[in-house]
Amino acid sequence: MTMRVWLYARLSNDDDPAQNSLQNQQEICRAFAEKKGWSIAGSSADDNISGMNFSRRGLDILTAAVQAKQVDAVLVKDLSRLGRHRTQTALFIDFLRQQQVRVISVTEGVDTFCEEDDLMIGVRGLMNDYYAKDIGKKIRAGYRQKQKEGLVITPPFGYWKDKNTGQIKVDTEAAVTVRHIYSLYLHGCGQKEIARRLNSFGRKTPAQIMTERLGYEGQKPHKTRDGQFLWTYASVKNILVEEAYTGVLNNHRREYLGGKARAVNETDWLRHENFYPVIIEKATWQQVQIRLKQQARPAVNNRTKHRYAGLLVCQECGNVFSPMIRCWNGSRRVEYVCWGYHRNGKGYCSSHRIHEEVLDKAVWNHAKKLREQYAAELKKVTQLQKQWALRKPVLDAHCLTLQKEILRLEQEVDALVMEKLKGDGRSSVHEISI
């Protein structure tokens, strides 16, 4: 039977495109398969993806083909194409072995089904892992140096970056919106009211402008239920606290360790004065910060603990339900409302609310049902225990009888063995005397 092989290629942003292009990798693997007379079951590739990352579309396609029993071997130019993370690569190779699928490195002459190559695979894994981490350190060091020099990848709302010159310029339309937000806030409007007015005026949101300019949406853009971009409390606040509008660039506000981001102390930020064209005067921005601090709610440790806070999620918009105290006809009651609707209005989500008493009743009914199920199961277990208690003496007696029979048989076997040994001894003596 002809071996079915899968061609896999990967290119990261630190690879040499001339030597390790996806086309080059697949041509090498294809030529190797044709020379061996193997049939090519399929191919997949991942472009501009680090070997330390195993969440890859090309790898997922390969995995699906393996699970469908369509592949006997995976061909790669070298093992680093499969991955550079030592542990993850080893686990993936082990998964393929369990599926009776080998990995063959064409240029290295390594076969994961060959025991003599296990040491080489381990050494290659260590080298690839070290290379990836060393490259990562160099990239981070280079990135930090660029931050010190004033690196801007994507400027904040109100600016745009000329790709040809790298110059930061003011987006006239967005700058008008920024100034309008600051003016409304200093005239007494809250963030929620400002968002409502911007939506009613049809002002473009940051996500909308990014989509129009770059052709893709920003992370989790807020939209209405009919697909229109939406201003929210959070998007307004992000603009009110952004110091870039005064001309200041703050780099290194976060750092990433182990794929997780953590905030950096403000004293360690890399500040660049007079970097951006000024949209908001320094004095105006400072006034806004003072007002934001004054309106911020102080942390209160003795707040009432509501039973279902943080446990309820809106099925429509995905926001949590927040507890609110309502007074109705002289009585005080707690109800939970959709935070997305409460914060951003009906354009974001529809009105959802539920009283705490209703939740209490639903929880109680569910608990009662579980208790009844538990009681029924306990009754079954008790009946089985009683049945076992009745059968136990009979089973114990039967076990004792079997143990005695085993002992008798063992004694018979021992006697037969000894008799056989004695007979063999007499025969040997007789032969010697003759």
URNORMO-V977081 format. One line per field, one symbol per residue. phi: phi as a letter, one per 40 degrees, with the letter a starting at -180 (. if undefined). A space follows every 50 residues. Layout:
phi: ???
//
This chain:
phi: .cccbbcbbabbcccccccbddccccccccccccccgcccciaaabbfbc ccbbcbccccccdcccccfbbbabbbcaccccibcdcccccccccccccg bcbbccccgbbccccccdccccccccccccccccccccccccccccccch cbcbccdhbabcccbgccbccdccccccccccccccchccdccccccccc cgcccdcccccccbgacccfccbcccgccbcbdccccdcccccdcchcbb bfcbbbbggbcbcbddcccccbcfccccbbcdccccdccccccccccccb cccccccbcgbbbcccbgcccbcbcbbbfgbbabbbbccccccbgcccac cbaacccccdcccccccccccccccccccccccccccccccddccccccc cccccccccccccccccccccccccccccccccc
//
